[in-house]
Amino acid sequence: MNRTSRGFTLLEMMIVVVIIAILAAVAYPNYRRYVQRANRADAKDLAMRIAAAEERRYTNLNRYTDQFSGNDSLQMSDVSERGLYTAQVQLGNGDQTFTLLLVPGGSQASDACGTLTINNTGFKDWTGDKPPSNGACW
């Protein structure tokens, strides 16, 4: 008998599905870490804008502020452009120093870097509980 084969068997299809599942299980966490690292640019942009506004204010009034809106403030948003980070300013030494905290939210909340910080001297740090496996936080 001459028998021709058409299509795939169920076993062949299951093998393909298993291979795709294994590849996805390996690729997705790496992709997620890459996206989080790329999203940190949103925090860096916000940090540089706020730090520059604080320095301009210090030049004119000889003190920093922790207010983002209203009278006697920076008059800018405390939320990053893409809404992934929220800024908080902590003042010290009689308003002569500041520390800017960039708190992740939304899809960035699980980022290994945690809250990013920068102070008036330009020192940059992060509060994550473990070193990031996807590059430096800053």
Phi and psi restraints in degrees (value plus and minus 20) as a CYANA .aco file:
   2 ASN   PHI    -119.3   -79.3
   2 ASN   PSI      93.4   133.4
   3 ARG   PHI    -138.3   -98.3
   3 ARG   PSI     106.4   146.4
   4 THR   PHI    -122.6   -82.6
   4 THR   PSI     125.7   165.7
   5 SER   PHI    -120.5   -80.5
   5 SER   PSI     114.8   154.8
   6 ARG   PHI    -148.7  -108.7
   6 ARG   PSI     118.0   158.0
   7 GLY   PHI      59.3    99.3
   7 GLY   PSI    -185.1  -145.1
   8 PHE   PHI    -134.8   -94.8
   8 PHE   PSI     132.9   172.9
   9 THR   PHI    -105.2   -65.2
   9 THR   PSI     143.8   183.8
  10 LEU   PHI     -82.4   -42.4
  10 LEU   PSI     -57.4   -17.4
  11 LEU   PHI     -82.9   -42.9
  11 LEU   PSI     -63.2   -23.2
  12 GLU   PHI     -82.8   -42.8
  12 GLU   PSI     -60.6   -20.6
  13 MET   PHI     -84.8   -44.8
  13 MET   PSI     -60.3   -20.3
  14 MET   PHI     -86.1   -46.1
  14 MET   PSI     -57.4   -17.4
  15 ILE   PHI     -83.2   -43.2
  15 ILE   PSI     -63.3   -23.3
  16 VAL   PHI     -82.8   -42.8
  16 VAL   PSI     -63.1   -23.1
  17 VAL   PHI     -82.5   -42.5
  17 VAL   PSI     -62.4   -22.4
  18 VAL   PHI     -84.1   -44.1
  18 VAL   PSI     -62.7   -22.7
  19 ILE   PHI     -82.8   -42.8
  19 ILE   PSI     -63.8   -23.8
  20 ILE   PHI     -83.4   -43.4
  20 ILE   PSI     -60.2   -20.2
  21 ALA   PHI     -83.9   -43.9
  21 ALA   PSI     -61.0   -21.0
  22 ILE   PHI     -85.0   -45.0
  22 ILE   PSI     -64.6   -24.6
  23 LEU   PHI     -82.8   -42.8
  23 LEU   PSI     -60.5   -20.5
  24 ALA   PHI     -86.9   -46.9
  24 ALA   PSI     -58.2   -18.2
  25 ALA   PHI     -84.8   -44.8
  25 ALA   PSI     -50.5   -10.5
  26 VAL   PHI    -103.6   -63.6
  26 VAL   PSI     -60.4   -20.4
  27 ALA   PHI     -97.5   -57.5
  27 ALA   PSI     -57.2   -17.2
  28 TYR   PHI     -82.5   -42.5
  28 TYR   PSI     -67.3   -27.3
  29 PRO   PHI     -80.0   -40.0
  29 PRO   PSI     -58.4   -18.4
  30 ASN   PHI     -85.4   -45.4
  30 ASN   PSI     -60.4   -20.4
  31 TYR   PHI     -83.7   -43.7
  31 TYR   PSI     -62.4   -22.4
  32 ARG   PHI     -81.8   -41.8
  32 ARG   PSI     -63.7   -23.7
  33 ARG   PHI     -84.6   -44.6
  33 ARG   PSI     -57.5   -17.5
  34 TYR   PHI     -83.0   -43.0
  34 TYR   PSI     -64.1   -24.1
  35 VAL   PHI     -83.2   -43.2
  35 VAL   PSI     -62.2   -22.2
  36 GLN   PHI     -83.8   -43.8
  36 GLN   PSI     -61.2   -21.2
  37 ARG   PHI     -83.0   -43.0
  37 ARG   PSI     -61.8   -21.8
  38 ALA   PHI     -87.1   -47.1
  38 ALA   PSI     -54.7   -14.7
  39 ASN   PHI     -91.1   -51.1
  39 ASN   PSI     -37.7     2.3
  40 ARG   PHI     -84.0   -44.0
  40 ARG   PSI     -39.4     0.6
  41 ALA   PHI     -80.7   -40.7
  41 ALA   PSI     -50.9   -10.9
  42 ASP   PHI     -82.6   -42.6
  42 ASP   PSI     -62.0   -22.0
  43 ALA   PHI     -89.7   -49.7
  43 ALA   PSI     -60.4   -20.4
  44 LYS   PHI     -83.4   -43.4
  44 LYS   PSI     -60.3   -20.3
  45 ASP   PHI     -82.5   -42.5
  45 ASP   PSI     -66.9   -26.9
  46 LEU   PHI     -81.8   -41.8
  46 LEU   PSI     -62.9   -22.9
  47 ALA   PHI     -81.4   -41.4
  47 ALA   PSI     -64.1   -24.1
  48 MET   PHI     -87.8   -47.8
  48 MET   PSI     -57.6   -17.6
  49 ARG   PHI     -86.1   -46.1
  49 ARG   PSI     -63.7   -23.7
  50 ILE   PHI     -88.9   -48.9
  50 ILE   PSI     -63.7   -23.7
  51 ALA   PHI     -81.2   -41.2
  51 ALA   PSI     -60.3   -20.3
  52 ALA   PHI     -85.8   -45.8
  52 ALA   PSI     -61.1   -21.1
  53 ALA   PHI     -85.2   -45.2
  53 ALA   PSI     -58.9   -18.9
  54 GLU   PHI     -83.6   -43.6
  54 GLU   PSI     -62.1   -22.1
  55 GLU   PHI     -87.1   -47.1
  55 GLU   PSI     -58.8   -18.8
  56 ARG   PHI     -81.8   -41.8
  56 ARG   PSI     -62.5   -22.5
  57 ARG   PHI     -83.2   -43.2
  57 ARG   PSI     -63.1   -23.1
  58 TYR   PHI     -84.0   -44.0
  58 TYR   PSI     -57.5   -17.5
  59 THR   PHI     -82.0   -42.0
  59 THR   PSI     -59.5   -19.5
  60 ASN   PHI    -104.2   -64.2
  60 ASN   PSI     -59.4   -19.4
  61 LEU   PHI    -136.4   -96.4
  61 LEU   PSI     -22.2    17.8
  62 ASN   PHI      40.2    80.2
  62 ASN   PSI      13.7    53.7
  63 ARG   PHI    -183.4  -143.4
  63 ARG   PSI     134.7   174.7
  64 TYR   PHI    -114.6   -74.6
  64 TYR   PSI     150.1   190.1
  65 THR   PHI    -154.6  -114.6
  65 THR   PSI     136.9   176.9
  66 ASP   PHI    -131.0   -91.0
  66 ASP   PSI      -8.6    31.4
  67 GLN   PHI    -120.1   -80.1
  67 GLN   PSI     117.4   157.4
  68 PHE   PHI    -121.3   -81.3
  68 PHE   PSI     -43.7    -3.7
  69 SER   PHI    -160.4  -120.4
  69 SER   PSI     141.9   181.9
  70 GLY   PHI      75.1   115.1
  70 GLY   PSI    -195.6  -155.6
  71 ASN   PHI     -86.9   -46.9
  71 ASN   PSI     129.0   169.0
  72 ASP   PHI      36.9    76.9
  72 ASP   PSI      27.0    67.0
  73 SER   PHI    -155.4  -115.4
  73 SER   PSI    -200.0  -160.0
  74 LEU   PHI     -96.9   -56.9
  74 LEU   PSI     -39.9     0.1
  75 GLN   PHI      34.8    74.8
  75 GLN   PSI      35.6    75.6
  76 MET   PHI    -171.8  -131.8
  76 MET   PSI     146.9   186.9
  77 SER   PHI     -97.1   -57.1
  77 SER   PSI     126.6   166.6
  78 ASP   PHI    -116.9   -76.9
  78 ASP   PSI     -11.9    28.1
  79 VAL   PHI    -133.0   -93.0
  79 VAL   PSI     117.3   157.3
  80 SER   PHI     -85.2   -45.2
  80 SER   PSI     144.4   184.4
  81 GLU   PHI     -76.8   -36.8
  81 GLU   PSI     -62.0   -22.0
  82 ARG   PHI    -112.8   -72.8
  82 ARG   PSI     -17.0    23.0
  83 GLY   PHI      54.8    94.8
  83 GLY   PSI      -0.9    39.1
  84 LEU   PHI    -111.4   -71.4
  84 LEU   PSI     -38.8     1.2
  85 TYR   PHI    -154.5  -114.5
  85 TYR   PSI     126.9   166.9
  86 THR   PHI    -140.2  -100.2
  86 THR   PSI     114.8   154.8
  87 ALA   PHI    -116.4   -76.4
  87 ALA   PSI     124.7   164.7
  88 GLN   PHI    -156.8  -116.8
  88 GLN   PSI     119.9   159.9
  89 VAL   PHI    -134.4   -94.4
  89 VAL   PSI     108.9   148.9
  90 GLN   PHI    -130.3   -90.3
  90 GLN   PSI     104.9   144.9
  91 LEU   PHI    -115.2   -75.2
  91 LEU   PSI     135.8   175.8
  92 GLY   PHI    -169.1  -129.1
  92 GLY   PSI     146.1   186.1
  93 ASN   PHI      33.3    73.3
  93 ASN   PSI      29.4    69.4
  94 GLY   PHI      44.3    84.3
  94 GLY   PSI      22.8    62.8
  95 ASP   PHI      46.0    86.0
  95 ASP   PSI       1.6    41.6
  96 GLN   PHI    -118.3   -78.3
  96 GLN   PSI     -29.1    10.9
  97 THR   PHI    -156.4  -116.4
  97 THR   PSI     136.9   176.9
  98 PHE   PHI    -163.2  -123.2
  98 PHE   PSI     134.3   174.3
  99 THR   PHI    -147.5  -107.5
  99 THR   PSI     104.3   144.3
 100 LEU   PHI    -117.2   -77.2
 100 LEU   PSI     104.5   144.5
 101 LEU   PHI    -127.2   -87.2
 101 LEU   PSI     109.5   149.5
 102 LEU   PHI    -132.9   -92.9
 102 LEU   PSI      83.7   123.7
 103 VAL   PHI    -112.6   -72.6
 103 VAL   PSI     102.6   142.6
 104 PRO   PHI     -93.8   -53.8
 104 PRO   PSI     129.1   169.1
 105 GLY   PHI    -164.0  -124.0
 105 GLY   PSI     153.0   193.0
 106 GLY   PHI      41.7    81.7
 106 GLY   PSI    -151.0  -111.0
 107 SER   PHI     -90.0   -50.0
 107 SER   PSI     -35.0     5.0
 108 GLN   PHI    -108.4   -68.4
 108 GLN   PSI     -27.3    12.7
 109 ALA   PHI     -77.5   -37.5
 109 ALA   PSI     -49.4    -9.4
 110 SER   PHI    -112.8   -72.8
 110 SER   PSI      -9.8    30.2
 111 ASP   PHI     -83.1   -43.1
 111 ASP   PSI     117.0   157.0
 112 ALA   PHI     -84.0   -44.0
 112 ALA   PSI     -44.3    -4.3
 113 CYS   PHI     -93.7   -53.7
 113 CYS   PSI     -44.3    -4.3
 114 GLY   PHI      47.6    87.6
 114 GLY   PSI    -161.8  -121.8
 115 THR   PHI     -98.2   -58.2
 115 THR   PSI     108.7   148.7
 116 LEU   PHI    -110.5   -70.5
 116 LEU   PSI     122.0   162.0
 117 THR   PHI    -151.6  -111.6
 117 THR   PSI     130.4   170.4
 118 ILE   PHI    -168.1  -128.1
 118 ILE   PSI     122.0   162.0
 119 ASN   PHI    -134.3   -94.3
 119 ASN   PSI    -197.1  -157.1
 120 ASN   PHI     -87.0   -47.0
 120 ASN   PSI     -38.0     2.0
 121 THR   PHI    -108.6   -68.6
 121 THR   PSI     -24.9    15.1
 122 GLY   PHI      73.1   113.1
 122 GLY   PSI     -15.5    24.5
 123 PHE   PHI     -91.2   -51.2
 123 PHE   PSI     105.4   145.4
 124 LYS   PHI    -130.2   -90.2
 124 LYS   PSI     118.7   158.7
 125 ASP   PHI    -169.1  -129.1
 125 ASP   PSI     156.8   196.8
 126 TRP   PHI    -165.0  -125.0
 126 TRP   PSI     138.6   178.6
 127 THR   PHI    -132.0   -92.0
 127 THR   PSI      -5.8    34.2
 128 GLY   PHI     -80.7   -40.7
 128 GLY   PSI     133.6   173.6
 129 ASP   PHI    -105.7   -65.7
 129 ASP   PSI     -28.5    11.5
 130 LYS   PHI    -165.3  -125.3
 130 LYS   PSI     133.2   173.2
 131 PRO   PHI     -83.1   -43.1
 131 PRO   PSI     119.4   159.4
 132 PRO   PHI     -87.8   -47.8
 132 PRO   PSI     122.8   162.8
 133 SER   PHI    -113.2   -73.2
 133 SER   PSI     -13.7    26.3
 134 ASN   PHI    -146.0  -106.0
 134 ASN   PSI      17.0    57.0
 135 GLY   PHI      84.4   124.4
 135 GLY   PSI     153.5   193.5
 136 ALA   PHI     -89.6   -49.6
 136 ALA   PSI     129.8   169.8
 137 CYS   PHI     -89.7   -49.7
 137 CYS   PSI     -57.1   -17.1
